[in-house]
Amino acid sequence: MIRLPRLRRRGYWLLTLIAWLAFCALLGVLGAASSGTAGVALAAAQLLLLGTLTAARLRDRGRGAWLLAALLIPLAGPLWLFWEAACRRGTRGNNRYGPDPHKS
């Protein structure tokens, strides 16, 4: 099993922005040249990437990736997950998911 490292808030925002920019650029290129199948595959890859980034960010908060299940709760789940992953500071010092990325 692959162990995700802890991801600082700044890195999360930066990598998420890069992922969205790449997704939009690729969708623009593939959207004009395909019948839509490529767009669906690209969206699935984007969801997997964003889920992985959010899981790494949750690890910095000292929480497990299972909290991604909050996305299944309409409105409140995604809002809470955004607050938890994108806005709150990570755990200071080491936690059960690894060393503090601030010290690295």
Jmol script that loads the backbone (N, CA, C; Angstrom):
load data "model"
ATOM      1  N   MET A   1       0.833  -1.170   0.000  1.00  0.00           N
ATOM      2  CA  MET A   1       0.000   0.000   0.000  1.00  0.00           C
ATOM      3  C   MET A   1       0.888   1.248   0.000  1.00  0.00           C
ATOM      4  N   ILE A   2       0.466   2.250  -0.720  1.00  0.00           N
ATOM      5  CA  ILE A   2       1.210   3.498  -0.800  1.00  0.00           C
ATOM      6  C   ILE A   2       0.808   4.390   0.374  1.00  0.00           C
ATOM      7  N   ARG A   3       1.799   4.906   1.081  1.00  0.00           N
ATOM      8  CA  ARG A   3       1.549   5.832   2.180  1.00  0.00           C
ATOM      9  C   ARG A   3       1.640   7.251   1.659  1.00  0.00           C
ATOM     10  N   LEU A   4       0.569   7.996   1.776  1.00  0.00           N
ATOM     11  CA  LEU A   4       0.587   9.387   1.362  1.00  0.00           C
ATOM     12  C   LEU A   4       1.301  10.220   2.412  1.00  0.00           C
ATOM     13  N   PRO A   5       2.141  11.144   1.993  1.00  0.00           N
ATOM     14  CA  PRO A   5       2.770  12.034   2.971  1.00  0.00           C
ATOM     15  C   PRO A   5       1.758  13.095   3.422  1.00  0.00           C
ATOM     16  N   ARG A   6       2.079  13.760   4.492  1.00  0.00           N
ATOM     17  CA  ARG A   6       1.255  14.881   4.931  1.00  0.00           C
ATOM     18  C   ARG A   6       1.475  16.045   3.965  1.00  0.00           C
ATOM     19  N   LEU A   7       0.438  16.797   3.708  1.00  0.00           N
ATOM     20  CA  LEU A   7       0.505  17.897   2.743  1.00  0.00           C
ATOM     21  C   LEU A   7       0.089  19.189   3.435  1.00  0.00           C
ATOM     22  N   ARG A   8       0.983  20.176   3.397  1.00  0.00           N
ATOM     23  CA  ARG A   8       0.690  21.473   4.005  1.00  0.00           C
ATOM     24  C   ARG A   8      -0.420  22.185   3.243  1.00  0.00           C
ATOM     25  N   ARG A   9      -1.046  23.130   3.904  1.00  0.00           N
ATOM     26  CA  ARG A   9      -2.161  23.873   3.313  1.00  0.00           C
ATOM     27  C   ARG A   9      -1.745  24.604   2.037  1.00  0.00           C
ATOM     28  N   ARG A  10      -0.594  25.246   2.060  1.00  0.00           N
ATOM     29  CA  ARG A  10      -0.117  25.979   0.880  1.00  0.00           C
ATOM     30  C   ARG A  10       0.105  25.036  -0.295  1.00  0.00           C
ATOM     31  N   GLY A  11       0.715  23.899  -0.033  1.00  0.00           N
ATOM     32  CA  GLY A  11       0.934  22.912  -1.089  1.00  0.00           C
ATOM     33  C   GLY A  11      -0.369  22.359  -1.629  1.00  0.00           C
ATOM     34  N   TYR A  12      -1.348  22.176  -0.740  1.00  0.00           N
ATOM     35  CA  TYR A  12      -2.664  21.689  -1.163  1.00  0.00           C
ATOM     36  C   TYR A  12      -3.317  22.674  -2.124  1.00  0.00           C
ATOM     37  N   TRP A  13      -3.314  23.953  -1.763  1.00  0.00           N
ATOM     38  CA  TRP A  13      -3.904  24.966  -2.635  1.00  0.00           C
ATOM     39  C   TRP A  13      -3.178  25.035  -3.968  1.00  0.00           C
ATOM     40  N   LEU A  14      -1.856  24.999  -3.941  1.00  0.00           N
ATOM     41  CA  LEU A  14      -1.072  25.097  -5.169  1.00  0.00           C
ATOM     42  C   LEU A  14      -1.297  23.894  -6.077  1.00  0.00           C
ATOM     43  N   LEU A  15      -1.219  22.698  -5.540  1.00  0.00           N
ATOM     44  CA  LEU A  15      -1.418  21.492  -6.346  1.00  0.00           C
ATOM     45  C   LEU A  15      -2.846  21.370  -6.858  1.00  0.00           C
ATOM     46  N   THR A  16      -3.814  21.811  -6.056  1.00  0.00           N
ATOM     47  CA  THR A  16      -5.201  21.790  -6.515  1.00  0.00           C
ATOM     48  C   THR A  16      -5.406  22.777  -7.651  1.00  0.00           C
ATOM     49  N   LEU A  17      -4.816  23.947  -7.545  1.00  0.00           N
ATOM     50  CA  LEU A  17      -4.906  24.938  -8.626  1.00  0.00           C
ATOM     51  C   LEU A  17      -4.272  24.411  -9.905  1.00  0.00           C
ATOM     52  N   ILE A  18      -3.106  23.812  -9.788  1.00  0.00           N
ATOM     53  CA  ILE A  18      -2.431  23.242 -10.964  1.00  0.00           C
ATOM     54  C   ILE A  18      -3.276  22.132 -11.584  1.00  0.00           C
ATOM     55  N   ALA A  19      -3.872  21.290 -10.737  1.00  0.00           N
ATOM     56  CA  ALA A  19      -4.714  20.198 -11.238  1.00  0.00           C
ATOM     57  C   ALA A  19      -5.918  20.744 -12.000  1.00  0.00           C
ATOM     58  N   TRP A  20      -6.554  21.784 -11.476  1.00  0.00           N
ATOM     59  CA  TRP A  20      -7.713  22.354 -12.155  1.00  0.00           C
ATOM     60  C   TRP A  20      -7.320  23.047 -13.456  1.00  0.00           C
ATOM     61  N   LEU A  21      -6.200  23.753 -13.466  1.00  0.00           N
ATOM     62  CA  LEU A  21      -5.750  24.409 -14.699  1.00  0.00           C
ATOM     63  C   LEU A  21      -5.418  23.374 -15.776  1.00  0.00           C
ATOM     64  N   ALA A  22      -4.732  22.305 -15.378  1.00  0.00           N
ATOM     65  CA  ALA A  22      -4.403  21.240 -16.335  1.00  0.00           C
ATOM     66  C   ALA A  22      -5.670  20.558 -16.836  1.00  0.00           C
ATOM     67  N   PHE A  23      -6.629  20.330 -15.933  1.00  0.00           N
ATOM     68  CA  PHE A  23      -7.892  19.704 -16.321  1.00  0.00           C
ATOM     69  C   PHE A  23      -8.630  20.564 -17.347  1.00  0.00           C
ATOM     70  N   CYS A  24      -8.725  21.856 -17.090  1.00  0.00           N
ATOM     71  CA  CYS A  24      -9.423  22.751 -18.017  1.00  0.00           C
ATOM     72  C   CYS A  24      -8.718  22.823 -19.364  1.00  0.00           C
ATOM     73  N   ALA A  25      -7.385  22.884 -19.350  1.00  0.00           N
ATOM     74  CA  ALA A  25      -6.638  22.930 -20.603  1.00  0.00           C
ATOM     75  C   ALA A  25      -6.816  21.639 -21.403  1.00  0.00           C
ATOM     76  N   LEU A  26      -6.683  20.504 -20.735  1.00  0.00           N
ATOM     77  CA  LEU A  26      -6.852  19.220 -21.430  1.00  0.00           C
ATOM     78  C   LEU A  26      -8.285  19.022 -21.915  1.00  0.00           C
ATOM     79  N   LEU A  27      -9.238  19.442 -21.122  1.00  0.00           N
ATOM     80  CA  LEU A  27     -10.641  19.319 -21.526  1.00  0.00           C
ATOM     81  C   LEU A  27     -10.928  20.187 -22.738  1.00  0.00           C
ATOM     82  N   GLY A  28     -10.317  21.355 -22.788  1.00  0.00           N
ATOM     83  CA  GLY A  28     -10.471  22.233 -23.949  1.00  0.00           C
ATOM     84  C   GLY A  28      -9.896  21.617 -25.210  1.00  0.00           C
ATOM     85  N   VAL A  29      -8.740  20.998 -25.083  1.00  0.00           N
ATOM     86  CA  VAL A  29      -8.095  20.358 -26.232  1.00  0.00           C
ATOM     87  C   VAL A  29      -8.849  19.087 -26.634  1.00  0.00           C
ATOM     88  N   LEU A  30      -9.153  18.243 -25.650  1.00  0.00           N
ATOM     89  CA  LEU A  30      -9.822  16.976 -25.949  1.00  0.00           C
ATOM     90  C   LEU A  30     -11.297  17.152 -26.282  1.00  0.00           C
ATOM     91  N   GLY A  31     -11.923  18.158 -25.713  1.00  0.00           N
ATOM     92  CA  GLY A  31     -13.337  18.376 -25.946  1.00  0.00           C
ATOM     93  C   GLY A  31     -13.649  18.684 -27.397  1.00  0.00           C
ATOM     94  N   ALA A  32     -12.770  19.410 -28.052  1.00  0.00           N
ATOM     95  CA  ALA A  32     -12.984  19.753 -29.447  1.00  0.00           C
ATOM     96  C   ALA A  32     -12.687  18.585 -30.369  1.00  0.00           C
ATOM     97  N   ALA A  33     -11.860  17.653 -29.916  1.00  0.00           N
ATOM     98  CA  ALA A  33     -11.417  16.563 -30.791  1.00  0.00           C
ATOM     99  C   ALA A  33     -12.069  15.219 -30.500  1.00  0.00           C
ATOM    100  N   SER A  34     -12.929  15.133 -29.483  1.00  0.00           N
ATOM    101  CA  SER A  34     -13.468  13.823 -29.131  1.00  0.00           C
ATOM    102  C   SER A  34     -14.989  13.863 -29.056  1.00  0.00           C
ATOM    103  N   SER A  35     -15.557  12.685 -28.894  1.00  0.00           N
ATOM    104  CA  SER A  35     -17.012  12.572 -28.807  1.00  0.00           C
ATOM    105  C   SER A  35     -17.517  12.648 -27.374  1.00  0.00           C
ATOM    106  N   GLY A  36     -16.666  12.885 -26.414  1.00  0.00           N
ATOM    107  CA  GLY A  36     -17.073  12.995 -25.021  1.00  0.00           C
ATOM    108  C   GLY A  36     -16.508  11.912 -24.134  1.00  0.00           C
ATOM    109  N   THR A  37     -16.102  10.798 -24.690  1.00  0.00           N
ATOM    110  CA  THR A  37     -15.547   9.705 -23.893  1.00  0.00           C
ATOM    111  C   THR A  37     -14.266  10.137 -23.207  1.00  0.00           C
ATOM    112  N   ALA A  38     -13.450  10.881 -23.921  1.00  0.00           N
ATOM    113  CA  ALA A  38     -12.197  11.357 -23.335  1.00  0.00           C
ATOM    114  C   ALA A  38     -12.472  12.308 -22.176  1.00  0.00           C
ATOM    115  N   GLY A  39     -13.518  13.108 -22.303  1.00  0.00           N
ATOM    116  CA  GLY A  39     -13.878  14.028 -21.228  1.00  0.00           C
ATOM    117  C   GLY A  39     -14.303  13.297 -19.965  1.00  0.00           C
ATOM    118  N   VAL A  40     -15.035  12.215 -20.128  1.00  0.00           N
ATOM    119  CA  VAL A  40     -15.461  11.417 -18.970  1.00  0.00           C
ATOM    120  C   VAL A  40     -14.254  10.770 -18.302  1.00  0.00           C
ATOM    121  N   ALA A  41     -13.344  10.230 -19.086  1.00  0.00           N
ATOM    122  CA  ALA A  41     -12.130   9.619 -18.537  1.00  0.00           C
ATOM    123  C   ALA A  41     -11.271  10.667 -17.838  1.00  0.00           C
ATOM    124  N   LEU A  42     -11.191  11.849 -18.428  1.00  0.00           N
ATOM    125  CA  LEU A  42     -10.414  12.927 -17.831  1.00  0.00           C
ATOM    126  C   LEU A  42     -11.041  13.385 -16.513  1.00  0.00           C
ATOM    127  N   ALA A  43     -12.364  13.464 -16.461  1.00  0.00           N
ATOM    128  CA  ALA A  43     -13.048  13.853 -15.224  1.00  0.00           C
ATOM    129  C   ALA A  43     -12.828  12.813 -14.129  1.00  0.00           C
ATOM    130  N   ALA A  44     -12.843  11.541 -14.493  1.00  0.00           N
ATOM    131  CA  ALA A  44     -12.591  10.488 -13.512  1.00  0.00           C
ATOM    132  C   ALA A  44     -11.163  10.592 -12.966  1.00  0.00           C
ATOM    133  N   ALA A  45     -10.209  10.852 -13.844  1.00  0.00           N
ATOM    134  CA  ALA A  45      -8.821  11.024 -13.405  1.00  0.00           C
ATOM    135  C   ALA A  45      -8.690  12.248 -12.500  1.00  0.00           C
ATOM    136  N   GLN A  46      -9.403  13.320 -12.816  1.00  0.00           N
ATOM    137  CA  GLN A  46      -9.371  14.537 -12.002  1.00  0.00           C
ATOM    138  C   GLN A  46      -9.935  14.266 -10.611  1.00  0.00           C
ATOM    139  N   LEU A  47     -11.038  13.540 -10.534  1.00  0.00           N
ATOM    140  CA  LEU A  47     -11.617  13.203  -9.231  1.00  0.00           C
ATOM    141  C   LEU A  47     -10.665  12.357  -8.394  1.00  0.00           C
ATOM    142  N   LEU A  48      -9.992  11.419  -9.034  1.00  0.00           N
ATOM    143  CA  LEU A  48      -9.021  10.584  -8.329  1.00  0.00           C
ATOM    144  C   LEU A  48      -7.856  11.428  -7.811  1.00  0.00           C
ATOM    145  N   LEU A  49      -7.357  12.333  -8.644  1.00  0.00           N
ATOM    146  CA  LEU A  49      -6.252  13.198  -8.235  1.00  0.00           C
ATOM    147  C   LEU A  49      -6.658  14.109  -7.083  1.00  0.00           C
ATOM    148  N   LEU A  50      -7.820  14.752  -7.196  1.00  0.00           N
ATOM    149  CA  LEU A  50      -8.268  15.644  -6.125  1.00  0.00           C
ATOM    150  C   LEU A  50      -8.560  14.885  -4.835  1.00  0.00           C
ATOM    151  N   GLY A  51      -9.075  13.674  -4.954  1.00  0.00           N
ATOM    152  CA  GLY A  51      -9.295  12.842  -3.771  1.00  0.00           C
ATOM    153  C   GLY A  51      -7.985  12.488  -3.087  1.00  0.00           C
ATOM    154  N   THR A  52      -6.966  12.185  -3.881  1.00  0.00           N
ATOM    155  CA  THR A  52      -5.653  11.854  -3.332  1.00  0.00           C
ATOM    156  C   THR A  52      -5.035  13.063  -2.626  1.00  0.00           C
ATOM    157  N   LEU A  53      -5.130  14.238  -3.246  1.00  0.00           N
ATOM    158  CA  LEU A  53      -4.601  15.455  -2.625  1.00  0.00           C
ATOM    159  C   LEU A  53      -5.334  15.773  -1.323  1.00  0.00           C
ATOM    160  N   THR A  54      -6.648  15.620  -1.332  1.00  0.00           N
ATOM    161  CA  THR A  54      -7.432  15.904  -0.131  1.00  0.00           C
ATOM    162  C   THR A  54      -7.124  14.891   0.971  1.00  0.00           C
ATOM    163  N   ALA A  55      -6.918  13.644   0.602  1.00  0.00           N
ATOM    164  CA  ALA A  55      -6.548  12.628   1.594  1.00  0.00           C
ATOM    165  C   ALA A  55      -5.206  12.972   2.238  1.00  0.00           C
ATOM    166  N   ALA A  56      -4.249  13.415   1.430  1.00  0.00           N
ATOM    167  CA  ALA A  56      -2.944  13.806   1.978  1.00  0.00           C
ATOM    168  C   ALA A  56      -3.091  15.013   2.897  1.00  0.00           C
ATOM    169  N   ARG A  57      -3.963  15.935   2.530  1.00  0.00           N
ATOM    170  CA  ARG A  57      -4.196  17.109   3.367  1.00  0.00           C
ATOM    171  C   ARG A  57      -4.874  16.725   4.684  1.00  0.00           C
ATOM    172  N   LEU A  58      -5.824  15.805   4.612  1.00  0.00           N
ATOM    173  CA  LEU A  58      -6.484  15.335   5.834  1.00  0.00           C
ATOM    174  C   LEU A  58      -5.489  14.658   6.770  1.00  0.00           C
ATOM    175  N   ARG A  59      -4.499  13.989   6.216  1.00  0.00           N
ATOM    176  CA  ARG A  59      -3.459  13.364   7.041  1.00  0.00           C
ATOM    177  C   ARG A  59      -2.681  14.427   7.815  1.00  0.00           C
ATOM    178  N   ASP A  60      -2.443  15.586   7.200  1.00  0.00           N
ATOM    179  CA  ASP A  60      -1.748  16.656   7.910  1.00  0.00           C
ATOM    180  C   ASP A  60      -2.611  17.179   9.059  1.00  0.00           C
ATOM    181  N   ARG A  61      -3.906  17.066   8.925  1.00  0.00           N
ATOM    182  CA  ARG A  61      -4.825  17.478   9.987  1.00  0.00           C
ATOM    183  C   ARG A  61      -4.977  16.395  11.054  1.00  0.00           C
ATOM    184  N   GLY A  62      -4.331  15.226  10.835  1.00  0.00           N
ATOM    185  CA  GLY A  62      -4.416  14.136  11.798  1.00  0.00           C
ATOM    186  C   GLY A  62      -5.673  13.297  11.623  1.00  0.00           C
ATOM    187  N   ARG A  63      -6.267  13.358  10.451  1.00  0.00           N
ATOM    188  CA  ARG A  63      -7.505  12.637  10.174  1.00  0.00           C
ATOM    189  C   ARG A  63      -7.285  11.660   9.034  1.00  0.00           C
ATOM    190  N   GLY A  64      -8.093  10.643   8.960  1.00  0.00           N
ATOM    191  CA  GLY A  64      -7.953   9.631   7.925  1.00  0.00           C
ATOM    192  C   GLY A  64      -8.678  10.005   6.639  1.00  0.00           C
ATOM    193  N   ALA A  65      -8.297   9.322   5.573  1.00  0.00           N
ATOM    194  CA  ALA A  65      -8.892   9.572   4.260  1.00  0.00           C
ATOM    195  C   ALA A  65     -10.345   9.116   4.197  1.00  0.00           C
ATOM    196  N   TRP A  66     -10.785   8.316   5.137  1.00  0.00           N
ATOM    197  CA  TRP A  66     -12.171   7.856   5.148  1.00  0.00           C
ATOM    198  C   TRP A  66     -13.140   9.022   5.278  1.00  0.00           C
ATOM    199  N   LEU A  67     -12.651  10.181   5.733  1.00  0.00           N
ATOM    200  CA  LEU A  67     -13.526  11.349   5.857  1.00  0.00           C
ATOM    201  C   LEU A  67     -13.959  11.905   4.503  1.00  0.00           C
ATOM    202  N   LEU A  68     -13.351  11.399   3.428  1.00  0.00           N
ATOM    203  CA  LEU A  68     -13.818  11.782   2.095  1.00  0.00           C
ATOM    204  C   LEU A  68     -15.261  11.331   1.880  1.00  0.00           C
ATOM    205  N   ALA A  69     -15.719  10.389   2.671  1.00  0.00           N
ATOM    206  CA  ALA A  69     -17.109   9.936   2.591  1.00  0.00           C
ATOM    207  C   ALA A  69     -18.083  11.059   2.943  1.00  0.00           C
ATOM    208  N   ALA A  70     -17.605  12.115   3.570  1.00  0.00           N
ATOM    209  CA  ALA A  70     -18.456  13.270   3.882  1.00  0.00           C
ATOM    210  C   ALA A  70     -19.019  13.899   2.610  1.00  0.00           C
ATOM    211  N   LEU A  71     -18.366  13.654   1.487  1.00  0.00           N
ATOM    212  CA  LEU A  71     -18.860  14.182   0.215  1.00  0.00           C
ATOM    213  C   LEU A  71     -20.226  13.616  -0.144  1.00  0.00           C
ATOM    214  N   LEU A  72     -20.597  12.512   0.458  1.00  0.00           N
ATOM    215  CA  LEU A  72     -21.895  11.892   0.179  1.00  0.00           C
ATOM    216  C   LEU A  72     -23.052  12.600   0.883  1.00  0.00           C
ATOM    217  N   ILE A  73     -22.750  13.469   1.837  1.00  0.00           N
ATOM    218  CA  ILE A  73     -23.782  14.218   2.559  1.00  0.00           C
ATOM    219  C   ILE A  73     -24.038  15.508   1.770  1.00  0.00           C
ATOM    220  N   PRO A  74     -25.217  15.686   1.256  1.00  0.00           N
ATOM    221  CA  PRO A  74     -25.493  16.868   0.430  1.00  0.00           C
ATOM    222  C   PRO A  74     -25.208  18.178   1.159  1.00  0.00           C
ATOM    223  N   LEU A  75     -24.574  19.079   0.483  1.00  0.00           N
ATOM    224  CA  LEU A  75     -24.229  20.429   0.892  1.00  0.00           C
ATOM    225  C   LEU A  75     -23.326  20.512   2.122  1.00  0.00           C
ATOM    226  N   ALA A  76     -23.767  19.995   3.258  1.00  0.00           N
ATOM    227  CA  ALA A  76     -22.980  20.108   4.491  1.00  0.00           C
ATOM    228  C   ALA A  76     -21.670  19.332   4.396  1.00  0.00           C
ATOM    229  N   GLY A  77     -21.671  18.161   3.777  1.00  0.00           N
ATOM    230  CA  GLY A  77     -20.468  17.344   3.673  1.00  0.00           C
ATOM    231  C   GLY A  77     -19.357  18.023   2.889  1.00  0.00           C
ATOM    232  N   PRO A  78     -19.621  18.461   1.651  1.00  0.00           N
ATOM    233  CA  PRO A  78     -18.574  19.157   0.901  1.00  0.00           C
ATOM    234  C   PRO A  78     -18.112  20.454   1.559  1.00  0.00           C
ATOM    235  N   LEU A  79     -19.038  21.203   2.169  1.00  0.00           N
ATOM    236  CA  LEU A  79     -18.636  22.445   2.850  1.00  0.00           C
ATOM    237  C   LEU A  79     -17.735  22.153   4.043  1.00  0.00           C
ATOM    238  N   TRP A  80     -18.091  21.135   4.836  1.00  0.00           N
ATOM    239  CA  TRP A  80     -17.265  20.776   5.983  1.00  0.00           C
ATOM    240  C   TRP A  80     -15.891  20.283   5.526  1.00  0.00           C
ATOM    241  N   LEU A  81     -15.879  19.464   4.475  1.00  0.00           N
ATOM    242  CA  LEU A  81     -14.611  18.934   3.983  1.00  0.00           C
ATOM    243  C   LEU A  81     -13.721  20.052   3.444  1.00  0.00           C
ATOM    244  N   PHE A  82     -14.322  21.034   2.766  1.00  0.00           N
ATOM    245  CA  PHE A  82     -13.554  22.192   2.304  1.00  0.00           C
ATOM    246  C   PHE A  82     -12.946  22.928   3.489  1.00  0.00           C
ATOM    247  N   TRP A  83     -13.747  23.164   4.517  1.00  0.00           N
ATOM    248  CA  TRP A  83     -13.252  23.864   5.705  1.00  0.00           C
ATOM    249  C   TRP A  83     -12.118  23.079   6.359  1.00  0.00           C
ATOM    250  N   GLU A  84     -12.319  21.791   6.491  1.00  0.00           N
ATOM    251  CA  GLU A  84     -11.346  20.931   7.165  1.00  0.00           C
ATOM    252  C   GLU A  84     -10.035  20.832   6.385  1.00  0.00           C
ATOM    253  N   ALA A  85     -10.103  20.644   5.074  1.00  0.00           N
ATOM    254  CA  ALA A  85      -8.906  20.401   4.278  1.00  0.00           C
ATOM    255  C   ALA A  85      -8.245  21.682   3.777  1.00  0.00           C
ATOM    256  N   ALA A  86      -9.033  22.651   3.368  1.00  0.00           N
ATOM    257  CA  ALA A  86      -8.455  23.813   2.695  1.00  0.00           C
ATOM    258  C   ALA A  86      -8.214  25.012   3.602  1.00  0.00           C
ATOM    259  N   CYS A  87      -8.906  25.083   4.719  1.00  0.00           N
ATOM    260  CA  CYS A  87      -8.835  26.298   5.530  1.00  0.00           C
ATOM    261  C   CYS A  87      -8.126  26.140   6.872  1.00  0.00           C
ATOM    262  N   ARG A  88      -8.198  24.972   7.470  1.00  0.00           N
ATOM    263  CA  ARG A  88      -7.652  24.795   8.809  1.00  0.00           C
ATOM    264  C   ARG A  88      -6.182  24.415   8.791  1.00  0.00           C
ATOM    265  N   ARG A  89      -5.488  24.837   9.818  1.00  0.00           N
ATOM    266  CA  ARG A  89      -4.064  24.548   9.965  1.00  0.00           C
ATOM    267  C   ARG A  89      -3.848  23.067  10.275  1.00  0.00           C
ATOM    268  N   GLY A  90      -2.719  22.537   9.821  1.00  0.00           N
ATOM    269  CA  GLY A  90      -2.371  21.147  10.091  1.00  0.00           C
ATOM    270  C   GLY A  90      -1.963  20.933  11.537  1.00  0.00           C
ATOM    271  N   THR A  91      -1.861  19.677  11.919  1.00  0.00           N
ATOM    272  CA  THR A  91      -1.440  19.319  13.263  1.00  0.00           C
ATOM    273  C   THR A  91       0.010  19.742  13.465  1.00  0.00           C
ATOM    274  N   ARG A  92       0.294  20.389  14.569  1.00  0.00           N
ATOM    275  CA  ARG A  92       1.684  20.772  14.868  1.00  0.00           C
ATOM    276  C   ARG A  92       2.438  19.547  15.356  1.00  0.00           C
ATOM    277  N   GLY A  93       3.651  19.409  14.888  1.00  0.00           N
ATOM    278  CA  GLY A  93       4.465  18.275  15.302  1.00  0.00           C
ATOM    279  C   GLY A  93       4.077  17.001  14.574  1.00  0.00           C
ATOM    280  N   ASN A  94       4.677  15.924  14.989  1.00  0.00           N
ATOM    281  CA  ASN A  94       4.400  14.630  14.366  1.00  0.00           C
ATOM    282  C   ASN A  94       3.005  14.156  14.750  1.00  0.00           C
ATOM    283  N   ASN A  95       2.388  13.419  13.827  1.00  0.00           N
ATOM    284  CA  ASN A  95       1.145  12.726  14.160  1.00  0.00           C
ATOM    285  C   ASN A  95       1.262  11.303  13.632  1.00  0.00           C
ATOM    286  N   ARG A  96       0.222  10.528  13.721  1.00  0.00           N
ATOM    287  CA  ARG A  96       0.319   9.118  13.340  1.00  0.00           C
ATOM    288  C   ARG A  96       0.537   8.917  11.847  1.00  0.00           C
ATOM    289  N   TYR A  97       0.425   9.974  11.068  1.00  0.00           N
ATOM    290  CA  TYR A  97       0.620   9.871   9.619  1.00  0.00           C
ATOM    291  C   TYR A  97       2.004  10.324   9.166  1.00  0.00           C
ATOM    292  N   GLY A  98       2.833  10.762  10.076  1.00  0.00           N
ATOM    293  CA  GLY A  98       4.200  11.106   9.704  1.00  0.00           C
ATOM    294  C   GLY A  98       4.703  12.372  10.381  1.00  0.00           C
ATOM    295  N   PRO A  99       5.907  12.775   9.991  1.00  0.00           N
ATOM    296  CA  PRO A  99       6.513  13.964  10.589  1.00  0.00           C
ATOM    297  C   PRO A  99       5.831  15.246  10.105  1.00  0.00           C
ATOM    298  N   ASP A 100       6.031  16.279  10.851  1.00  0.00           N
ATOM    299  CA  ASP A 100       5.468  17.596  10.529  1.00  0.00           C
ATOM    300  C   ASP A 100       6.124  18.123   9.251  1.00  0.00           C
ATOM    301  N   PRO A 101       5.340  18.449   8.190  1.00  0.00           N
ATOM    302  CA  PRO A 101       5.948  18.968   6.962  1.00  0.00           C
ATOM    303  C   PRO A 101       6.524  20.361   7.135  1.00  0.00           C
ATOM    304  N   HIS A 102       6.148  21.088   8.193  1.00  0.00           N
ATOM    305  CA  HIS A 102       6.728  22.410   8.457  1.00  0.00           C
ATOM    306  C   HIS A 102       8.189  22.301   8.829  1.00  0.00           C
ATOM    307  N   LYS A 103       8.566  21.181   9.421  1.00  0.00           N
ATOM    308  CA  LYS A 103       9.946  20.984   9.882  1.00  0.00           C
ATOM    309  C   LYS A 103      10.842  20.439   8.781  1.00  0.00           C
ATOM    310  N   SER A 104      10.244  19.964   7.679  1.00  0.00           N
ATOM    311  CA  SER A 104      11.042  19.342   6.604  1.00  0.00           C
ATOM    312  C   SER A 104      11.714  20.385   5.756  1.00  0.00           C
TER     313      SER A 104
END
end "model"
wireframe off; spacefill off
backbone 0.3
color backbone group
